[in-house]
Amino acid sequence: MNKAHLGLMIGMISCIMASIICLVLYLMISIVWLVLASIVLLLVSLLLVFIDLLHD
């Protein structure tokens, strides 16, 4: 195997690893946004229930 093949293999492996890392980060960021959005919706709904109980 000459140096060109070795360089090509290293380049392809690094591209695959970068793609996997980007995919994992994208999934983690999406899950974090989903959790934060559900927490915010829960807090807003509790606030609305509290305000509704105060007015009755």
C-alpha positions in Angstrom: 0.0 0.0 0.0 1.5 3.3 -1.0 1.2 6.7 0.7 -1.7 7.9 -1.5 -3.9 5.0 -0.4 -3.0 5.5 3.2 -3.8 9.2 3.0 -7.1 8.4 1.3 -8.0 5.9 3.9 -7.2 8.3 6.8 -9.2 11.0 5.1 -12.3 8.8 4.6 -12.1 7.5 8.2 -11.9 11.0 9.5 -14.9 12.1 7.4 -16.9 9.2 8.7 -16.0 9.9 12.3 -16.8 13.6 11.9 -20.2 12.7 10.4 -21.0 10.4 13.3 -19.9 13.0 15.9 -22.1 15.7 14.2 -25.1 13.3 14.1 -24.7 12.5 17.8 -24.4 16.2 18.7 -27.5 17.0 16.6 -29.5 14.3 18.3 -28.4 15.5 21.8 -29.2 19.1 21.0 -32.7 18.0 19.7 -33.4 16.0 22.9 -32.2 18.9 25.1 -34.6 21.3 23.2 -37.4 18.9 23.6 -36.9 18.6 27.3 -36.6 22.3 27.8 -39.8 22.9 25.8 -41.7 20.4 27.8 -40.5 22.0 31.1 -41.5 25.5 29.9 -45.0 24.2 28.8 -45.4 22.5 32.2 -44.5 25.7 34.1 -46.8 27.8 31.9 -49.7 25.4 32.4 -49.2 25.4 36.2 -49.1 29.2 36.2 -52.4 29.3 34.3 -54.0 26.9 36.7 -52.8 28.9 39.6 -54.1 32.2 38.1 -57.4 30.4 37.4 -57.7 29.2 41.0 -57.0 32.7 42.2 -59.8 34.2 40.2 -62.4 31.7 41.4 
